[in-house]
Amino acid sequence: MSVPAPFPARLAARVARFGPLCVGIDPSPKLLAQCGLPDDAGGLYDFGRRVLEAARWELSIVKPQMAYFERHGSAGLAALERLLADCRREGVLVLLDGKRGDIDATAEAYADAFSRPGSPLACDAWTAHAWLGFGALARGVDASLVAGSGVFVVVRSSNPEGNPTQSARLDDGRRVAEALADEIAEANARHAAIGGGIGAVLGATHDESGALAERMPGAWLLAPGVGAQGATFPDVKRRFGTAAARVLPNVSRGILSRGATPAAIAEALGQLRGEAAILG
């Protein structure tokens, strides 16, 4: 099975065609109820299909939240696998959001699950955290990049609970988030021959996200926090500055802002894609 083109190149092509909006697929009990869908594996799959079909599959990238599928056990994961297969068939890129973080062989096992061609959970990129140290992710990151996949590492999350840890200062004076951004930049430089591929999660709710983005030249940036957490697309444009063209603003709950029918979701997605265009 051939290795696909590097993730950054595939993502850039989709963004050029459909814009930077990253659509979260978060089938929580509340959103399933809004859609009149049962809180079971079938409802999870039907929710994802409703969103994707409402967009006519004309999206650059979607971000399923694994927790909502995992809570239904093997049946939920089977529903996720079906959605991933649908997205692969239709050419929609998938950023699988499970925020994995481990060391050595187990980090490599995550890469095998999410990046190996033929894996039922194969996706285009996955999220990770570096709480055990960015270097501990190396084997998993390297394996994913070689397979043509990307990895988005949480650097500055949008939730306020992350502030004390991510803003703590190291002995050299850098904040934790700054040091992690520097490590990502160094790793991408080492992998430049295969297109880099290590992105970062930077909350759209933080004014310092733009400065952190500048420490990672060329890296794609996932920006949660638009909509329900208070950030707007103009906020993203202002906060990220010259890096705004590399930002994937994520919207999840906002896709039901106009209602839960396919027509209402299509209308909301059309509006969100139009608003996100200011970042290009």
TATA-V539174 format. One record per residue. N is the residue number from 1. RES is the residue in one small letter. PHI is phi in radians with two decimals (none if undefined). OMEGA is omega in radians with two decimals (none if undefined). D_CENTER is the distance of its C-alpha to the mean C-alpha in whole Angstrom. Layout:
n:N res:RES phi:PHI omega:OMEGA d_center:D_CENTER
n:N res:RES phi:PHI omega:OMEGA d_center:D_CENTER
This chain:
n:1 res:m phi:none omega:-3.05 d_center:25
n:2 res:s phi:-1.28 omega:3.10 d_center:24
n:3 res:v phi:-1.43 omega:3.14 d_center:21
n:4 res:p phi:-1.22 omega:3.03 d_center:19
n:5 res:a phi:-1.04 omega:3.14 d_center:19
n:6 res:p phi:-0.94 omega:-3.10 d_center:16
n:7 res:f phi:-0.90 omega:-3.11 d_center:12
n:8 res:p phi:-1.02 omega:3.14 d_center:13
n:9 res:a phi:-1.21 omega:3.12 d_center:16
n:10 res:r phi:-1.15 omega:3.13 d_center:14
n:11 res:l phi:-1.15 omega:-3.14 d_center:12
n:12 res:a phi:-1.04 omega:3.14 d_center:14
n:13 res:a phi:-1.15 omega:3.13 d_center:17
n:14 res:r phi:-1.21 omega:3.14 d_center:14
n:15 res:v phi:-1.11 omega:3.11 d_center:14
n:16 res:a phi:-1.08 omega:-3.09 d_center:18
n:17 res:r phi:-1.58 omega:-2.99 d_center:18
n:18 res:f phi:-2.10 omega:3.13 d_center:16
n:19 res:g phi:1.60 omega:-2.98 d_center:15
n:20 res:p phi:-1.55 omega:-3.04 d_center:12
n:21 res:l phi:-1.04 omega:3.02 d_center:11
n:22 res:c phi:-1.82 omega:-3.06 d_center:7
n:23 res:v phi:-1.70 omega:3.10 d_center:9
n:24 res:g phi:-1.36 omega:3.04 d_center:8
n:25 res:i phi:-1.88 omega:-3.02 d_center:11
n:26 res:d phi:-2.11 omega:-3.09 d_center:12
n:27 res:p phi:-1.33 omega:3.09 d_center:16
n:28 res:s phi:-1.30 omega:3.08 d_center:17
n:29 res:p phi:-0.94 omega:-3.12 d_center:21
n:30 res:k phi:-1.13 omega:-3.12 d_center:22
n:31 res:l phi:-1.22 omega:3.07 d_center:19
n:32 res:l phi:-1.08 omega:3.13 d_center:21
n:33 res:a phi:-1.11 omega:3.10 d_center:24
n:34 res:q phi:-1.04 omega:-3.11 d_center:24
n:35 res:c phi:-1.55 omega:-3.11 d_center:23
n:36 res:g phi:1.22 omega:-3.10 d_center:26
n:37 res:l phi:-1.89 omega:3.13 d_center:25
n:38 res:p phi:-1.26 omega:3.11 d_center:26
n:39 res:d phi:-1.53 omega:3.08 d_center:24
n:40 res:d phi:-2.56 omega:-3.06 d_center:24
n:41 res:a phi:-1.04 omega:3.11 d_center:22
n:42 res:g phi:-1.10 omega:3.11 d_center:24
n:43 res:g phi:-1.14 omega:3.10 d_center:22
n:44 res:l phi:-1.03 omega:-3.11 d_center:19
n:45 res:y phi:-1.14 omega:-3.11 d_center:19
n:46 res:d phi:-1.12 omega:3.09 d_center:21
n:47 res:f phi:-1.09 omega:3.13 d_center:18
n:48 res:g phi:-1.04 omega:3.12 d_center:16
n:49 res:r phi:-1.11 omega:-3.14 d_center:18
n:50 res:r phi:-1.07 omega:3.14 d_center:20
n:51 res:v phi:-1.13 omega:-3.07 d_center:16
n:52 res:l phi:-1.16 omega:3.13 d_center:16
n:53 res:e phi:-1.24 omega:3.09 d_center:20
n:54 res:a phi:-1.08 omega:3.10 d_center:20
n:55 res:a phi:-1.47 omega:-3.07 d_center:18
n:56 res:r phi:0.97 omega:3.12 d_center:20
n:57 res:w phi:1.13 omega:-3.10 d_center:17
n:58 res:e phi:-1.62 omega:3.13 d_center:17
n:59 res:l phi:-2.24 omega:3.09 d_center:13
n:60 res:s phi:-1.29 omega:-3.03 d_center:11
n:61 res:i phi:-2.70 omega:3.07 d_center:8
n:62 res:v phi:-2.11 omega:-3.07 d_center:7
n:63 res:k phi:-2.25 omega:3.04 d_center:5
n:64 res:p phi:-1.21 omega:3.06 d_center:8
n:65 res:q phi:-1.56 omega:-3.02 d_center:9
n:66 res:m phi:-1.09 omega:-3.06 d_center:11
n:67 res:a phi:-1.00 omega:-3.09 d_center:14
n:68 res:y phi:-1.24 omega:3.07 d_center:15
n:69 res:f phi:-1.52 omega:-3.10 d_center:16
n:70 res:e phi:-1.15 omega:-3.11 d_center:17
n:71 res:r phi:-1.18 omega:3.07 d_center:20
n:72 res:h phi:-1.78 omega:3.04 d_center:22
n:73 res:g phi:1.13 omega:-3.06 d_center:22
n:74 res:s phi:-1.09 omega:3.12 d_center:23
n:75 res:a phi:-1.18 omega:3.10 d_center:23
n:76 res:g phi:-1.17 omega:3.11 d_center:20
n:77 res:l phi:-1.15 omega:3.08 d_center:18
n:78 res:a phi:-1.11 omega:3.09 d_center:20
n:79 res:a phi:-1.13 omega:3.09 d_center:19
n:80 res:l phi:-1.11 omega:3.12 d_center:15
n:81 res:e phi:-1.07 omega:3.10 d_center:17
n:82 res:r phi:-1.12 omega:3.12 d_center:19
n:83 res:l phi:-1.12 omega:3.11 d_center:16
n:84 res:l phi:-1.08 omega:3.12 d_center:14
n:85 res:a phi:-1.12 omega:3.10 d_center:18
n:86 res:d phi:-1.08 omega:-3.13 d_center:18
n:87 res:c phi:-1.14 omega:3.10 d_center:15
n:88 res:r phi:-1.06 omega:-3.12 d_center:16
n:89 res:r phi:-1.13 omega:-3.08 d_center:19
n:90 res:e phi:-1.62 omega:3.08 d_center:18
n:91 res:g phi:1.47 omega:3.10 d_center:16
n:92 res:v phi:-1.43 omega:3.12 d_center:13
n:93 res:l phi:-1.29 omega:-3.10 d_center:10
n:94 res:v phi:-2.19 omega:2.99 d_center:8
n:95 res:l phi:-1.87 omega:-3.06 d_center:5
n:96 res:l phi:-1.47 omega:-2.99 d_center:6
n:97 res:d phi:-1.79 omega:3.07 d_center:6
n:98 res:g phi:-2.21 omega:3.12 d_center:10
n:99 res:k phi:0.81 omega:3.13 d_center:10
n:100 res:r phi:-1.33 omega:3.11 d_center:13
n:101 res:g phi:-2.84 omega:-3.11 d_center:15
n:102 res:d phi:-2.73 omega:-3.04 d_center:19
n:103 res:i phi:-2.19 omega:2.94 d_center:21
n:104 res:d phi:0.78 omega:-3.01 d_center:23
n:105 res:a phi:-1.13 omega:-3.12 d_center:23
n:106 res:t phi:-1.28 omega:3.04 d_center:21
n:107 res:a phi:-1.11 omega:3.11 d_center:18
n:108 res:e phi:-1.17 omega:3.11 d_center:19
n:109 res:a phi:-1.16 omega:3.06 d_center:19
n:110 res:y phi:-1.07 omega:3.12 d_center:16
n:111 res:a phi:-1.08 omega:3.12 d_center:15
n:112 res:d phi:-1.11 omega:-3.14 d_center:18
n:113 res:a phi:-1.20 omega:-2.98 d_center:17
n:114 res:f phi:-1.73 omega:-3.01 d_center:13
n:115 res:s phi:-2.11 omega:-3.08 d_center:15
n:116 res:r phi:-1.21 omega:3.07 d_center:18
n:117 res:p phi:-0.98 omega:-3.12 d_center:19
n:118 res:g phi:1.67 omega:3.08 d_center:21
n:119 res:s phi:-1.16 omega:3.13 d_center:19
n:120 res:p phi:-1.12 omega:3.11 d_center:19
n:121 res:l phi:-1.82 omega:-3.12 d_center:15
n:122 res:a phi:-1.04 omega:3.14 d_center:14
n:123 res:c phi:-2.45 omega:-3.09 d_center:11
n:124 res:d phi:-1.53 omega:3.10 d_center:10
n:125 res:a phi:-2.82 omega:3.12 d_center:7
n:126 res:w phi:-2.49 omega:-3.11 d_center:7
n:127 res:t phi:-1.70 omega:-3.14 d_center:6
n:128 res:a phi:-2.48 omega:2.99 d_center:10
n:129 res:h phi:-2.11 omega:-3.05 d_center:12
n:130 res:a phi:-1.97 omega:-3.12 d_center:16
n:131 res:w phi:-1.08 omega:3.09 d_center:18
n:132 res:l phi:-1.56 omega:-3.14 d_center:20
n:133 res:g phi:1.84 omega:-3.13 d_center:20
n:134 res:f phi:-1.05 omega:-3.14 d_center:18
n:135 res:g phi:-1.08 omega:3.14 d_center:21
n:136 res:a phi:-1.16 omega:3.13 d_center:21
n:137 res:l phi:-1.46 omega:-2.91 d_center:17
n:138 res:a phi:-0.94 omega:-3.09 d_center:19
n:139 res:r phi:-1.13 omega:3.11 d_center:20
n:140 res:g phi:-1.23 omega:3.12 d_center:17
n:141 res:v phi:-1.11 omega:-3.12 d_center:15
n:142 res:d phi:-1.05 omega:-3.13 d_center:18
n:143 res:a phi:-1.11 omega:3.13 d_center:18
n:144 res:s phi:-1.18 omega:-3.11 d_center:15
n:145 res:l phi:-1.13 omega:3.11 d_center:16
n:146 res:v phi:-1.10 omega:3.12 d_center:19
n:147 res:a phi:-1.40 omega:3.13 d_center:18
n:148 res:g phi:1.61 omega:-3.13 d_center:16
n:149 res:s phi:-1.69 omega:3.09 d_center:12
n:150 res:g phi:-2.02 omega:3.08 d_center:10
n:151 res:v phi:-2.35 omega:3.08 d_center:9
n:152 res:f phi:-1.86 omega:-3.09 d_center:7
n:153 res:v phi:-1.71 omega:3.12 d_center:10
n:154 res:v phi:-1.18 omega:3.11 d_center:10
n:155 res:v phi:-1.93 omega:-3.14 d_center:13
n:156 res:r phi:-2.47 omega:-3.05 d_center:14
n:157 res:s phi:-1.37 omega:-3.06 d_center:12
n:158 res:s phi:-1.44 omega:-3.10 d_center:13
n:159 res:n phi:-1.41 omega:-3.08 d_center:16
n:160 res:p phi:-1.13 omega:-3.13 d_center:19
n:161 res:e phi:-1.14 omega:3.14 d_center:20
n:162 res:g phi:-1.43 omega:-3.04 d_center:18
n:163 res:n phi:-0.99 omega:-3.06 d_center:20
n:164 res:p phi:-1.05 omega:-3.11 d_center:23
n:165 res:t phi:-1.27 omega:-3.03 d_center:21
n:166 res:q phi:-1.29 omega:3.13 d_center:19
n:167 res:s phi:-1.73 omega:3.13 d_center:22
n:168 res:a phi:-1.10 omega:-3.10 d_center:25
n:169 res:r phi:-1.72 omega:3.06 d_center:27
n:170 res:l phi:-1.51 omega:-3.12 d_center:28
n:171 res:d phi:-1.09 omega:-3.12 d_center:31
n:172 res:d phi:-1.50 omega:3.09 d_center:30
n:173 res:g phi:1.66 omega:3.11 d_center:29
n:174 res:r phi:-1.30 omega:2.99 d_center:26
n:175 res:r phi:-1.32 omega:-3.14 d_center:23
n:176 res:v phi:-0.98 omega:-3.13 d_center:21
n:177 res:a phi:-1.10 omega:3.13 d_center:18
n:178 res:e phi:-1.15 omega:3.14 d_center:20
n:179 res:a phi:-1.12 omega:3.13 d_center:21
n:180 res:l phi:-1.17 omega:3.08 d_center:18
n:181 res:a phi:-1.05 omega:3.12 d_center:17
n:182 res:d phi:-1.12 omega:3.12 d_center:20
n:183 res:e phi:-1.15 omega:3.10 d_center:19
n:184 res:i phi:-1.12 omega:3.14 d_center:16
n:185 res:a phi:-1.07 omega:3.14 d_center:18
n:186 res:e phi:-1.13 omega:3.13 d_center:21
n:187 res:a phi:-1.16 omega:3.10 d_center:19
n:188 res:n phi:-1.11 omega:3.10 d_center:18
n:189 res:a phi:-1.11 omega:3.11 d_center:21
n:190 res:r phi:-1.18 omega:-3.10 d_center:22
n:191 res:h phi:-1.77 omega:-3.07 d_center:20
n:192 res:a phi:-1.02 omega:-3.09 d_center:21
n:193 res:a phi:-1.12 omega:3.12 d_center:23
n:194 res:i phi:-1.96 omega:2.98 d_center:20
n:195 res:g phi:1.54 omega:-3.11 d_center:18
n:196 res:g phi:1.16 omega:3.06 d_center:16
n:197 res:g phi:2.09 omega:3.09 d_center:13
n:198 res:i phi:-1.66 omega:3.11 d_center:12
n:199 res:g phi:-1.77 omega:-3.12 d_center:9
n:200 res:a phi:-2.38 omega:2.99 d_center:9
n:201 res:v phi:-1.67 omega:3.13 d_center:8
n:202 res:l phi:-2.24 omega:-3.08 d_center:11
n:203 res:g phi:-1.09 omega:3.10 d_center:12
n:204 res:a phi:-1.22 omega:-3.08 d_center:13
n:205 res:t phi:-1.57 omega:-3.05 d_center:16
n:206 res:h phi:-1.94 omega:3.12 d_center:18
n:207 res:d phi:-1.16 omega:-3.11 d_center:20
n:208 res:e phi:-1.41 omega:-3.10 d_center:20
n:209 res:s phi:-1.07 omega:3.13 d_center:16
n:210 res:g phi:-1.10 omega:3.12 d_center:18
n:211 res:a phi:-1.14 omega:3.09 d_center:20
n:212 res:l phi:-1.16 omega:3.12 d_center:17
n:213 res:a phi:-1.06 omega:-3.13 d_center:16
n:214 res:e phi:-1.15 omega:3.10 d_center:19
n:215 res:r phi:-1.35 omega:-3.11 d_center:19
n:216 res:m phi:-2.17 omega:-3.07 d_center:17
n:217 res:p phi:-1.04 omega:3.09 d_center:18
n:218 res:g phi:1.50 omega:-3.10 d_center:16
n:219 res:a phi:-1.33 omega:3.02 d_center:13
n:220 res:w phi:-1.32 omega:-2.99 d_center:10
n:221 res:l phi:-2.24 omega:3.05 d_center:9
n:222 res:l phi:-1.57 omega:-3.06 d_center:6
n:223 res:a phi:-2.04 omega:3.01 d_center:8
n:224 res:p phi:-1.34 omega:3.08 d_center:9
n:225 res:g phi:1.96 omega:3.11 d_center:12
n:226 res:v phi:-1.40 omega:3.09 d_center:13
n:227 res:g phi:1.71 omega:-3.01 d_center:16
n:228 res:a phi:-1.06 omega:-3.13 d_center:17
n:229 res:q phi:-1.58 omega:2.95 d_center:16
n:230 res:g phi:1.87 omega:-3.12 d_center:19
n:231 res:a phi:-1.41 omega:3.09 d_center:17
n:232 res:t phi:-2.01 omega:3.09 d_center:18
n:233 res:f phi:-1.12 omega:3.02 d_center:17
n:234 res:p phi:-1.05 omega:3.06 d_center:20
n:235 res:d phi:-1.06 omega:3.14 d_center:19
n:236 res:v phi:-1.08 omega:3.12 d_center:16
n:237 res:k phi:-1.03 omega:-3.10 d_center:18
n:238 res:r phi:-1.21 omega:-3.04 d_center:21
n:239 res:r phi:-1.27 omega:-3.08 d_center:19
n:240 res:f phi:-1.60 omega:3.05 d_center:17
n:241 res:g phi:0.97 omega:-3.08 d_center:20
n:242 res:t phi:-1.18 omega:3.12 d_center:21
n:243 res:a phi:-1.55 omega:-3.04 d_center:17
n:244 res:a phi:-1.03 omega:-3.12 d_center:16
n:245 res:a phi:-1.22 omega:3.11 d_center:16
n:246 res:r phi:-1.78 omega:-3.03 d_center:13
n:247 res:v phi:-1.63 omega:2.98 d_center:11
n:248 res:l phi:-1.90 omega:3.13 d_center:8
n:249 res:p phi:-1.25 omega:-3.09 d_center:9
n:250 res:n phi:-1.74 omega:3.05 d_center:8
n:251 res:v phi:-2.24 omega:-3.14 d_center:11
n:252 res:s phi:-2.06 omega:-3.11 d_center:11
n:253 res:r phi:-1.12 omega:-3.10 d_center:15
n:254 res:g phi:-1.15 omega:-3.13 d_center:16
n:255 res:i phi:-1.24 omega:3.08 d_center:16
n:256 res:l phi:-1.82 omega:-3.06 d_center:19
n:257 res:s phi:-1.13 omega:-3.13 d_center:21
n:258 res:r phi:-1.87 omega:-3.13 d_center:23
n:259 res:g phi:2.24 omega:-3.01 d_center:24
n:260 res:a phi:-1.89 omega:3.09 d_center:23
n:261 res:t phi:-1.33 omega:3.09 d_center:25
n:262 res:p phi:-0.95 omega:3.14 d_center:23
n:263 res:a phi:-1.15 omega:-3.14 d_center:25
n:264 res:a phi:-1.19 omega:3.10 d_center:24
n:265 res:i phi:-1.14 omega:3.11 d_center:20
n:266 res:a phi:-1.06 omega:3.13 d_center:21
n:267 res:e phi:-1.13 omega:-3.14 d_center:23
n:268 res:a phi:-1.12 omega:-3.14 d_center:20
n:269 res:l phi:-1.13 omega:3.11 d_center:17
n:270 res:g phi:-1.09 omega:3.11 d_center:20
n:271 res:q phi:-1.13 omega:-3.11 d_center:20
n:272 res:l phi:-1.13 omega:3.11 d_center:17
n:273 res:r phi:-1.11 omega:3.11 d_center:16
n:274 res:g phi:-1.13 omega:3.14 d_center:20
n:275 res:e phi:-1.20 omega:-3.13 d_center:19
n:276 res:a phi:-1.23 omega:-3.09 d_center:16
n:277 res:a phi:-1.11 omega:-3.14 d_center:18
n:278 res:i phi:-1.18 omega:-3.10 d_center:20
n:279 res:l phi:-1.42 omega:-3.05 d_center:17
n:280 res:g phi:-1.33 omega:none d_center:18
